Amino acid sequence: MTLNWSSGALAEGLQCYRNGEFFLAHEHWEKVWLKCQEPEKTFLQALIQIAAAFHHLRKSNPAGTRSLLRVALRRLENYPVEFGEVAVEALRDSIRAWLEALDEGNEPPRLPFPAIR
């Protein structure tokens, strides 16, 4: 299966993610995830977990945010630098920066949300 980010549920979820509507992004992507096979299934699961992590952050749950980001990062570790038209290495780097910042302090970091591009 080729991941098509230009239309359908993936595109709608990406737009929601970029607008900070993390729960809605999760919902759109889950529709595609349910129908996927590997390796796309695990990849989308990681993206869904990233969206869920920032939904938890907005609900003042930094522990949930850290947990979901760690799991998502583990899922992304086996993917190449780019996969499914997404810059995976840049996404991993951003997640690592978020985890480091979350581990250092109690306040939400002043970092941009990890870009999915």
C-alpha positions as CSV (number, residue, x, y, z in Angstrom):
1,M,0.0,0.0,0.0
2,T,1.3,3.4,-0.9
3,L,0.6,6.2,1.6
4,N,-1.2,9.0,-0.1
5,W,-1.0,12.2,1.8
6,S,-2.6,14.3,-0.9
7,S,-6.2,13.2,-0.4
8,G,-8.5,11.1,1.7
9,A,-8.1,10.3,5.4
10,L,-4.3,10.7,5.5
11,A,-4.5,14.2,4.0
12,E,-7.4,15.2,6.3
13,G,-5.5,13.9,9.3
14,L,-2.3,15.7,8.3
15,Q,-4.2,18.9,8.0
16,C,-5.7,18.4,11.5
17,Y,-2.2,17.6,12.9
18,R,-0.8,20.7,11.4
19,N,-3.6,22.7,12.9
20,G,-3.0,21.2,16.3
21,E,-6.2,19.1,16.2
22,F,-4.3,16.1,17.4
23,F,-7.3,13.9,18.5
24,L,-9.0,14.5,15.0
25,A,-5.7,13.6,13.3
26,H,-5.5,10.4,15.3
27,E,-9.1,9.5,14.2
28,H,-8.5,10.1,10.5
29,W,-5.2,8.2,10.5
30,E,-6.7,5.3,12.4
31,K,-9.2,4.7,9.6
32,V,-6.3,4.0,7.2
33,W,-4.3,2.1,9.8
34,L,-7.1,-0.4,10.3
35,K,-6.8,-1.4,6.7
36,C,-3.0,-1.4,6.4
37,Q,-0.4,-4.1,6.1
38,E,3.2,-4.0,7.3
39,P,5.4,-1.9,7.1
40,E,2.9,0.9,6.7
41,K,0.8,-0.4,9.6
42,T,3.5,0.1,12.2
43,F,4.6,3.4,10.6
44,L,1.0,4.8,10.8
45,Q,0.7,3.5,14.4
46,A,3.7,5.6,15.3
47,L,2.2,8.7,13.8
48,I,-1.1,8.0,15.6
49,Q,0.8,7.7,18.8
50,I,2.6,11.0,18.2
51,A,-0.8,12.7,17.6
52,A,-2.1,11.1,20.8
53,A,0.9,12.2,22.7
54,F,0.3,15.9,22.0
55,H,-3.4,15.4,22.7
56,H,-2.3,14.2,26.2
57,L,0.0,17.2,26.5
58,R,-2.9,19.6,25.8
59,K,-4.8,17.7,28.6
60,S,-1.9,18.4,31.0
61,N,-0.7,14.8,31.0
62,P,3.1,15.1,30.4
63,A,3.7,11.5,31.6
64,G,1.3,10.2,29.0
65,T,3.0,12.4,26.4
66,R,6.4,11.0,27.3
67,S,5.2,7.5,27.2
68,L,3.5,7.7,23.8
69,L,6.5,9.6,22.3
70,R,8.9,6.9,23.5
71,V,6.8,4.1,22.0
72,A,6.4,6.0,18.8
73,L,10.1,6.6,18.6
74,R,10.8,2.9,19.1
75,R,8.4,2.1,16.3
76,L,10.1,4.6,13.9
77,E,13.7,3.4,14.7
78,N,13.6,0.7,12.0
79,Y,12.4,2.9,9.2
80,P,14.8,4.6,6.7
81,V,15.5,8.3,6.6
82,E,12.4,8.8,4.5
83,F,9.4,6.5,4.3
84,G,5.9,7.0,2.8
85,E,6.9,10.5,1.7
86,V,7.6,11.4,5.3
87,A,11.0,12.7,6.5
88,V,11.4,10.1,9.2
89,E,14.9,11.1,10.5
90,A,13.8,14.7,11.0
91,L,10.7,13.4,12.8
92,R,12.8,11.1,15.1
93,D,15.2,14.0,15.9
94,S,12.2,16.2,16.8
95,I,10.7,13.5,19.0
96,R,14.1,13.1,20.8
97,A,14.3,16.8,21.4
98,W,10.8,16.8,22.9
99,L,11.6,13.8,25.1
100,E,14.8,15.6,26.3
101,A,12.9,18.8,27.1
102,L,10.0,17.0,28.8
103,D,12.5,15.0,30.9
104,E,14.2,18.3,32.0
105,G,11.3,20.3,33.3
106,N,7.8,20.4,34.5
107,E,6.5,23.0,32.0
108,P,5.6,22.1,28.4
109,P,8.6,22.8,26.2
110,R,8.6,25.7,23.8
111,L,9.4,23.6,20.8
112,P,7.5,23.3,17.6
113,F,5.5,20.2,17.4
114,P,7.3,17.5,15.4
115,A,6.7,18.1,11.7
116,I,5.3,15.4,9.5
117,R,6.4,16.2,6.1
